[in-house]
Amino acid sequence: MGTRPLANRRPPRAVGKSTERISEQHVAEPGLVVLDITGGDEDTVVAVMTALDGLWATSGIVPVRREPAEPGVRARMYADVLRPGRSQPTTRQNPSSCS
């Protein structure tokens, strides 16, 4: 197994740089965030996305990708941290206080 010719090598990537550019519309208002999640395995990344989906309004559980020659797996999700997520507790009235 030899090294690839220089013309076929990918340039080094900066730490934290994603393959997709962040669109201005995804951060145009207060509370909107783009979250790039990296973990050791798919189950871990899905667990993180599930927890975040419970806290905030998000783009949901998105496909996890593995990039060749890069450690771990990655996913990108979008969230609005000013809107509650799916598992926010609902307020219930105490039946004894209703008349």
Backbone as CSV, one residue per row, in Angstrom:
resi,resn,N_x,N_y,N_z,CA_x,CA_y,CA_z,C_x,C_y,C_z
1,MET,0.848,-1.176,0.000,0.000,0.000,0.000,0.888,1.231,0.000
2,GLY,0.858,2.011,-1.061,1.707,3.188,-1.160,0.916,4.460,-0.901
3,THR,1.616,5.548,-0.922,0.938,6.827,-0.744,0.353,7.269,-2.067
4,ARG,-0.708,8.044,-1.990,-1.343,8.535,-3.208,-0.477,9.617,-3.842
5,PRO,-0.531,9.745,-5.160,0.211,10.832,-5.810,-0.251,12.178,-5.264
6,LEU,0.644,13.137,-5.256,0.357,14.450,-4.704,-0.911,15.053,-5.306
7,ALA,-1.138,14.888,-6.582,-2.312,15.471,-7.240,-3.617,14.886,-6.696
8,ASN,-3.583,13.671,-6.142,-4.794,13.020,-5.648,-5.022,13.207,-4.151
9,ARG,-4.103,13.820,-3.473,-4.247,14.016,-2.032,-5.186,15.173,-1.752
10,ARG,-5.957,15.009,-0.707,-6.827,16.103,-0.277,-6.005,17.079,0.543
11,PRO,-6.272,18.378,0.404,-5.543,19.334,1.236,-5.933,19.157,2.691
12,PRO,-5.050,19.479,3.623,-5.400,19.352,5.036,-6.560,20.280,5.372
13,ARG,-7.413,19.826,6.300,-8.563,20.626,6.692,-8.313,21.271,8.037
14,ALA,-8.867,22.449,8.195,-8.745,23.153,9.466,-9.595,22.451,10.518
15,VAL,-9.201,22.535,11.762,-9.969,21.931,12.847,-11.330,22.592,12.915
16,GLY,-12.372,21.775,13.003,-13.719,22.302,13.138,-14.361,22.708,11.821
17,LYS,-13.640,22.625,10.716,-14.206,23.016,9.441,-15.137,21.924,8.946
18,SER,-16.321,22.309,8.512,-17.288,21.347,8.014,-17.243,21.314,6.497
19,THR,-17.731,20.233,5.920,-17.748,20.127,4.477,-18.840,21.006,3.875
20,GLU,-19.815,21.385,4.647,-20.900,22.215,4.148,-20.792,23.618,4.729
21,ARG,-21.006,24.599,3.864,-21.000,25.981,4.349,-22.281,26.246,5.123
22,ILE,-22.211,27.134,6.089,-23.379,27.516,6.877,-24.089,28.641,6.143
23,SER,-25.361,28.434,5.876,-26.156,29.434,5.193,-26.544,30.548,6.164
24,GLU,-26.569,31.772,5.682,-26.926,32.906,6.531,-28.318,32.751,7.135
25,GLN,-29.230,32.124,6.415,-30.596,31.970,6.924,-30.660,31.111,8.183
26,HIS,-29.666,30.248,8.383,-29.667,29.375,9.555,-29.220,30.077,10.828
27,VAL,-28.673,31.273,10.711,-28.236,32.036,11.884,-28.708,33.483,11.814
28,ALA,-29.745,33.743,11.042,-30.192,35.113,10.768,-30.937,35.769,11.923
29,GLU,-31.421,34.988,12.885,-32.204,35.545,13.987,-31.613,35.107,15.322
30,PRO,-31.871,35.881,16.384,-31.422,35.448,17.714,-32.018,34.079,18.054
31,GLY,-31.195,33.229,18.622,-31.640,31.901,19.031,-31.343,30.805,18.031
32,LEU,-31.069,31.141,16.774,-30.785,30.123,15.764,-29.316,29.727,15.821
33,VAL,-29.062,28.421,15.842,-27.693,27.913,15.897,-27.516,26.750,14.937
34,VAL,-26.277,26.530,14.519,-25.890,25.374,13.722,-24.957,24.552,14.595
35,LEU,-25.280,23.280,14.780,-24.498,22.414,15.657,-23.832,21.315,14.844
36,ASP,-22.505,21.303,14.820,-21.748,20.218,14.207,-21.342,19.282,15.329
37,ILE,-21.804,18.037,15.253,-21.590,17.061,16.321,-20.658,15.972,15.808
38,THR,-19.616,15.680,16.566,-18.683,14.614,16.225,-18.592,13.667,17.404
39,GLY,-18.692,12.373,17.135,-18.596,11.376,18.193,-17.874,10.145,17.697
40,GLY,-17.571,9.258,18.616,-16.826,8.051,18.284,-17.621,7.029,17.504
41,ASP,-18.958,7.063,17.648,-19.784,6.093,16.940,-21.168,6.691,16.677
42,GLU,-21.901,6.046,15.793,-23.206,6.544,15.377,-24.192,6.613,16.536
43,ASP,-24.203,5.606,17.413,-25.138,5.601,18.538,-24.939,6.810,19.446
44,THR,-23.691,7.188,19.679,-23.406,8.343,20.531,-23.920,9.632,19.899
45,VAL,-23.666,9.820,18.617,-24.103,11.036,17.933,-25.629,11.104,17.889
46,VAL,-26.290,9.981,17.637,-27.758,9.959,17.621,-28.306,10.259,19.018
47,ALA,-27.670,9.755,20.059,-28.113,10.039,21.432,-28.005,11.533,21.741
48,VAL,-26.931,12.177,21.294,-26.769,13.613,21.510,-27.854,14.383,20.758
49,MET,-28.102,14.014,19.496,-29.137,14.700,18.716,-30.518,14.515,19.351
50,THR,-30.781,13.325,19.874,-32.063,13.058,20.529,-32.227,13.933,21.762
51,ALA,-31.178,14.059,22.552,-31.239,14.899,23.754,-31.451,16.370,23.386
52,LEU,-30.738,16.851,22.374,-30.901,18.241,21.950,-32.291,18.494,21.383
53,ASP,-32.836,17.506,20.672,-34.180,17.610,20.114,-35.218,17.730,21.223
54,GLY,-34.924,17.161,22.388,-35.822,17.285,23.532,-35.745,18.648,24.204
55,LEU,-34.612,19.309,24.081,-34.433,20.618,24.713,-34.957,21.769,23.868
56,TRP,-34.666,21.718,22.569,-34.951,22.839,21.681,-35.665,22.358,20.427
57,ALA,-36.254,23.299,19.701,-36.787,23.002,18.374,-35.583,22.804,17.449
58,THR,-35.496,21.627,16.815,-34.345,21.313,15.969,-34.796,20.814,14.606
59,SER,-33.826,20.592,13.756,-34.085,20.009,12.445,-34.347,18.512,12.550
60,GLY,-34.285,17.962,13.740,-34.554,16.541,13.955,-33.297,15.702,13.856
61,ILE,-33.488,14.406,13.949,-32.379,13.463,13.871,-31.984,13.344,12.406
62,VAL,-30.764,13.726,12.091,-30.294,13.744,10.709,-29.340,12.577,10.473
63,PRO,-29.102,12.216,9.210,-28.167,11.122,8.933,-26.764,11.439,9.465
64,VAL,-26.101,10.402,9.946,-24.738,10.505,10.449,-23.803,10.123,9.307
65,ARG,-22.703,10.846,9.167,-21.772,10.539,8.081,-20.385,10.226,8.641
66,ARG,-19.688,9.401,7.920,-18.300,9.060,8.253,-17.447,9.516,7.074
67,GLU,-16.422,10.305,7.357,-15.551,10.804,6.298,-14.265,9.984,6.290
68,PRO,-13.846,9.539,5.105,-12.619,8.746,5.016,-11.427,9.489,5.618
69,ALA,-10.603,8.769,6.306,-9.373,9.278,6.918,-9.627,10.286,8.036
70,GLU,-10.863,10.407,8.508,-11.199,11.291,9.624,-11.737,10.429,10.765
71,PRO,-11.341,10.713,12.000,-11.841,9.906,13.119,-13.307,10.211,13.429
72,GLY,-14.021,9.199,13.891,-15.388,9.385,14.357,-16.406,9.564,13.252
73,VAL,-17.624,9.887,13.684,-18.725,10.159,12.771,-19.258,11.552,13.068
74,ARG,-19.937,12.128,12.082,-20.383,13.521,12.211,-21.834,13.676,11.797
75,ALA,-22.445,14.722,12.344,-23.791,15.124,11.937,-23.921,16.621,12.155
76,ARG,-24.770,17.246,11.373,-25.038,18.675,11.549,-26.537,18.835,11.739
77,MET,-26.893,19.560,12.790,-28.301,19.861,13.001,-28.461,21.340,13.264
78,TYR,-29.670,21.811,13.035,-30.005,23.215,13.208,-30.998,23.312,14.349
79,ALA,-30.878,24.358,15.157,-31.765,24.484,16.312,-32.138,25.939,16.548
80,ASP,-33.285,26.086,17.198,-33.733,27.392,17.691,-33.799,27.244,19.199
81,VAL,-32.811,27.816,19.902,-32.713,27.621,21.348,-33.737,28.455,22.114
82,LEU,-34.506,29.283,21.419,-35.548,30.067,22.081,-36.907,29.365,22.022
83,ARG,-36.993,28.266,21.280,-38.243,27.495,21.200,-38.040,26.148,21.874
84,PRO,-39.009,25.711,22.671,-38.855,24.432,23.383,-38.879,23.242,22.429
85,GLY,-38.236,22.177,22.889,-38.186,20.951,22.109,-39.372,20.053,22.367
86,ARG,-39.250,18.821,21.913,-40.346,17.852,21.970,-40.663,17.363,23.376
87,SER,-39.685,17.327,24.263,-39.935,16.727,25.575,-40.023,17.749,26.698
88,GLN,-40.349,18.991,26.369,-40.537,19.982,27.428,-41.766,19.595,28.232
89,PRO,-41.707,19.682,29.545,-42.864,19.304,30.349,-44.029,20.254,30.095
90,THR,-45.202,19.686,30.017,-46.392,20.519,29.858,-46.939,20.821,31.237
91,THR,-47.540,21.977,31.387,-48.099,22.341,32.687,-49.497,21.755,32.767
92,ARG,-49.753,21.046,33.841,-51.061,20.440,34.050,-51.657,21.042,35.302
93,GLN,-52.932,21.302,35.216,-53.605,21.829,36.408,-53.885,20.681,37.359
94,ASN,-53.795,20.989,38.630,-54.124,20.020,39.652,-55.648,19.880,39.655
95,PRO,-56.198,18.651,39.493,-57.648,18.488,39.436,-58.361,19.002,40.685
96,SER,-57.715,18.968,41.828,-58.363,19.420,43.063,-58.485,20.935,43.115
97,SER,-57.693,21.650,42.272,-57.780,23.108,42.295,-58.810,23.646,41.306
98,CYS,-59.365,22.766,40.474,-60.379,23.188,39.490,-61.748,23.138,40.162
99,SER,-62.547,24.182,40.007,-63.894,24.144,40.572,-64.911,24.399,39.525
